Amino acid sequence: MKKCYSLLPALLLVLGMTCAVMAAGELHGNAKSRIYHNSSCRYYTCRNCTVIFASAQEARAAGFRACKICGG
């Protein structure tokens, strides 16, 4: 039986980097107002903020605008 332990560190590195990028750039969009917020915004966890974007470009392409308080 061949052991593939050498691939495990590389896989964990890729998964860790992916999670870090997603957490750092994640934006929440309000489905009703079509406004997106960054994680430091007081409206980031609002009831209608159910749309999640990886970037501001993705949010704008979907027809959302940046929050005037946090800048998106």
C-alpha positions in Angstrom: 0.0 0.0 0.0 1.5 3.3 -1.1 1.3 6.3 1.2 0.6 9.8 -0.2 1.6 11.8 2.9 3.7 14.2 0.8 0.6 15.7 -0.8 -1.1 16.5 2.4 0.9 19.6 3.3 0.4 21.1 -0.1 -3.3 20.4 0.0 -3.6 22.0 3.4 -1.6 25.0 2.2 -3.9 25.6 -0.8 -7.1 25.1 1.4 -5.8 27.5 4.0 -4.9 30.2 1.4 -8.3 29.8 -0.2 -10.1 30.3 3.1 -7.9 33.3 4.0 -8.7 35.0 0.6 -12.4 34.3 0.9 -12.6 35.6 4.5 -10.6 38.8 3.7 -12.6 39.7 0.7 -16.0 38.5 1.5 -18.8 41.1 1.2 -22.5 40.8 2.1 -25.1 42.3 -0.2 -28.6 43.4 0.9 -31.0 41.6 -1.4 -33.7 44.3 -1.0 -31.6 47.5 -1.2 -28.9 46.1 -3.6 -26.2 47.6 -1.4 -23.1 45.6 -0.4 -21.1 46.0 2.9 -17.6 44.9 4.1 -17.1 43.0 7.3 -16.4 46.2 9.4 -19.7 47.7 8.6 -22.5 47.8 11.2 -24.9 46.6 8.5 -22.8 43.6 7.4 -25.0 41.2 9.3 -28.4 42.8 8.6 -31.4 40.5 8.1 -31.6 41.1 4.3 -27.8 40.8 3.7 -28.1 37.3 2.3 -26.1 37.7 -0.9 -22.3 36.9 -0.5 -19.7 38.2 -2.9 -16.0 37.5 -3.1 -15.1 41.0 -4.4 -16.5 44.4 -5.0 -16.2 43.8 -8.8 -18.5 40.8 -8.5 -21.0 42.8 -6.4 -21.1 45.7 -8.9 -21.4 43.2 -11.8 -24.5 41.8 -10.1 -26.0 45.3 -9.9 -25.2 46.2 -6.3 -23.6 49.5 -5.2 -21.2 50.1 -2.3 -22.5 51.2 1.1 -22.0 54.9 1.7 -21.0 54.3 5.3 -18.4 51.6 4.9 -17.5 52.0 1.2 -18.3 48.4 0.5 
